[in-house]
Amino acid sequence: MTRATASGGSALARPAPEPTFREGVQAYVTRLRGGDIGSLPAIAGLVVLFVLFSALRPDTFPTPGNIANLLVQASSIIVLAMGLTFVLLLGDIDLSAGVAGGASAAVMALVLRESGVGWFLGLLAALGTGLLLGTCIGLLVSRVGIPSFVVTLAFFLGVQGITLRLIGEGGTIAVRDDVIVAIANSNVPVWLGWVLTAVAALGYAAVSLGRWAGQRRRGLTRDNVGVVLARLVVVVAVLVAVTAVLSQNRARVASIQLAGIPYSVPLIAVLLVLLTLLLGRTRYGRHVYAVGGNPEAARRAGISVRGIRVSVFMIGSTLAALAGVIDASRLNSVAPGSGGANTLLLGVGAAVIGGTSLFGGKGRVSNAVIGGLVIAAIANGLGLLGQAQYVNYLVTGAVLLLAATVDAISRRRRASSAV
C-alpha cells in the first residue's frame, strides 16, 4: 500500500496551496503573457485618455458637468454593445442593431404620441419591436442557414425603410414623456446615489470574497487574498470617486441645484449585474460560451446550437431597442436617421475595444462598459479640443484596429500556450 493510499488520498486530490501575494502577482503576469489579457488594454487606454485630456483641458474635461455629460453620451453605446456582446460571443455579427434601435424608438414615440398611453406601455412597444426583429434574424440565421452578415445587412437596409415610413422623410417625432426624458436628462438624488454606490461596493465585495472563499473551501486554485483585496479596493475607490464628483453641484447658476448620478448610470449598472449573472452563473451562459468556442462539440454535448443562436439575436436586438430609447431620451426626439450612420460601428467597436473577441467564445458584458467609455472619452475629449470630426473617426478607427490586433495576437498566444 502506498503512502498516498494509506493517508486516504493521492497528491492529485490534495487541495491547492494558498499562494503568496508575490506568487499571485506572478501568476497574473503569466496569464497576461499567455494571452489572457481581458480588459486590461482598454482600462489602461481609458486611464491614459483621462489623464491626457485632463492635462490638455483641465478647466473643462475633468469637471463634474463634463463627466456627467460623458457618462450620458456613453450610455446608449454601452447598452448597444452589451447586446452585441452576446452575438459576438458566437462569432456572428448583427449589422442591423443600430437601426433596430432607431426603429424601436420610433415605434415607442408613435405609441406615446398617438395613443396617449403611459411610458411603460411605450417602452414595452419598443422592446417588443426589438425582440421581434431579433427573433426574425435569429430564425433566418439558425434555421435557414443564411450567414448572419447577409441577413443583418438585409435588415439594416430594410429596417431603415420601416423607420422612414413611420416618421416620414425629413420629419421627427418629439418625445415628451417625463419618465422617458428623465432617463438621460435627470439625476438620482444625491443621497440615493450614495446608497446605490454603497450597495454596489458591498455587492462586489461579497461576490469577490465569496468566490475566493468558495474556491478555498473546495481546494481549488485561486488568487492570493491580497490580490483579491487590492482589486476590491481599486473598484470601490473608483465608485466612490465618481459618485463624489457627480454629487457636486454642476449648475452654472448658483441658485440652481444640479447634482447626482444620471439615471442612465444605475440603469446600466443593473443591466451589467443581470447580464453578467446570466452569462457567468447560469447553464444558458455556459451554453453560449460552449457554442461560441466550438459549435460542433457543443452540439454533440446535447446543447441546442440553433436555440442558442436565435436567443443571442433576440437579446441583442432587445438591448438595441433599449439603446434607441436612451438615445431618444437624450435627444428628446426620434428622426428617420436614428440608429443609423456610425451607431452600429461604435457599438461593435465598444465591445471589441473592451476585450470581446471577434472570433467568438471570449468576452464579458463588462467589456462593453469599458469600451463604451473609451469611445465616449475620445469623442468628448477631441470635441473639447476643437478637433474636426474626421479626427474623431481616425482616432476611433485606429483604436479599434489596435484592439482587434491585440485580440488576434492574444488568441494566438493562448493557442500556443495550450499546446
ZITA-V304453 format. One record per backbone hydrogen bond with DSSP energy under -0.5 kcal/mol. CO is the residue of the C=O (numbers start at 1). NH is the residue of the N-H. Records with the same first field share a line. If there is no record, write none. Layout:
# ZITA-V304453
CO = NH ; NH
This chain:
# ZITA-V304453
2 = 6
3 = 7
4 = 9
5 = 8
10 = 13
11 = 14
17 = 19
20 = 24
21 = 25
22 = 26
23 = 27
24 = 28
25 = 29
26 = 30
27 = 31
28 = 32
29 = 33
30 = 34
31 = 36
32 = 35
35 = 37
37 = 40
39 = 43
40 = 44
41 = 45
42 = 46
43 = 47
44 = 48
45 = 49
46 = 50
47 = 51
48 = 52
49 = 53
50 = 54
51 = 55
52 = 56
53 = 57
57 = 60 ; 61 ; 62
60 = 63
63 = 67
64 = 68
65 = 69
66 = 70
67 = 71
68 = 72
69 = 73
70 = 74
71 = 75
72 = 75 ; 76
73 = 77
74 = 78
75 = 79
76 = 80
77 = 81
78 = 82
79 = 83
80 = 84
81 = 85
82 = 86
83 = 86 ; 87
84 = 88
85 = 89
86 = 90
87 = 90 ; 92
88 = 91
89 = 361
94 = 97
96 = 100
97 = 101
98 = 102
99 = 103
100 = 104
101 = 105
102 = 106
103 = 107
104 = 108
105 = 109
106 = 110
107 = 111
108 = 112
109 = 113
110 = 114
111 = 115 ; 116 ; 117
118 = 122
119 = 123
120 = 124
121 = 125
122 = 126
123 = 127
124 = 128
125 = 129
126 = 130
127 = 131
128 = 132
129 = 133
130 = 134
131 = 135
132 = 136
133 = 137
134 = 138
135 = 139
136 = 140
137 = 141
138 = 142
139 = 143 ; 144
140 = 145 ; 146
147 = 151
148 = 152
149 = 153
150 = 154
151 = 155
152 = 156
153 = 157
154 = 158
155 = 159
156 = 160
157 = 161
158 = 162
159 = 163
160 = 164
161 = 165
162 = 166
163 = 167
164 = 168
168 = 171
171 = 336
172 = 174
173 = 334
174 = 176
177 = 181
178 = 182
179 = 183
180 = 183
181 = 184 ; 185
182 = 186
183 = 264
186 = 263
189 = 193
190 = 194
191 = 195
192 = 196
193 = 197
194 = 198
195 = 199
196 = 200
197 = 201
198 = 202
199 = 203
200 = 204
201 = 205
202 = 206
203 = 207
204 = 208
205 = 209
206 = 210
207 = 211
208 = 212
209 = 213
210 = 214
211 = 215
212 = 216
213 = 217
214 = 218
215 = 220
216 = 219
219 = 16
224 = 227 ; 228
225 = 229
226 = 230
227 = 231
228 = 232
229 = 233
230 = 234
231 = 235
232 = 236
233 = 237
234 = 238
235 = 239
236 = 240
237 = 241
238 = 242
239 = 243
240 = 244
241 = 245
242 = 246
243 = 247
245 = 248
246 = 260
248 = 250
252 = 254
253 = 256
256 = 258
258 = 250
261 = 188
262 = 265 ; 266
263 = 267
264 = 268
265 = 269
266 = 270
267 = 271
268 = 272
269 = 273
270 = 274
271 = 275
272 = 276
273 = 277
274 = 278
275 = 279
276 = 280
277 = 281
278 = 282 ; 285
282 = 286
283 = 287
284 = 288
285 = 289
286 = 290
287 = 291
288 = 292
289 = 293
290 = 294
294 = 298
295 = 299
296 = 300
297 = 301
298 = 303
299 = 302
303 = 305
304 = 308
305 = 309
306 = 310
307 = 311
308 = 312
309 = 313
310 = 314
311 = 315
312 = 316
313 = 317
314 = 318
315 = 319
316 = 320
317 = 321
318 = 322
319 = 323
320 = 324
321 = 325
322 = 326
323 = 327
324 = 328
325 = 329
326 = 330
327 = 331
328 = 332 ; 333
332 = 175
334 = 173
335 = 338
337 = 340
340 = 343
342 = 346
343 = 347
344 = 348
345 = 349
346 = 350
347 = 351
348 = 352
349 = 353
350 = 354
351 = 355 ; 356
352 = 355
357 = 360
362 = 357
364 = 367 ; 368
365 = 368 ; 369
366 = 370
367 = 371
368 = 372
369 = 373
370 = 374
371 = 375
372 = 376
373 = 377
374 = 378
375 = 379
376 = 380
377 = 381
378 = 382
379 = 383
380 = 384
381 = 385
382 = 387
383 = 386
388 = 391 ; 392
389 = 393
390 = 394
391 = 395
392 = 396
393 = 397
394 = 398
395 = 399
396 = 400
397 = 401
398 = 402
399 = 403
400 = 404
401 = 405
402 = 406
403 = 407
404 = 408
405 = 409
406 = 410
407 = 411
408 = 412
409 = 413
410 = 414
411 = 415
412 = 416
413 = 417
414 = 418
415 = 419
416 = 419
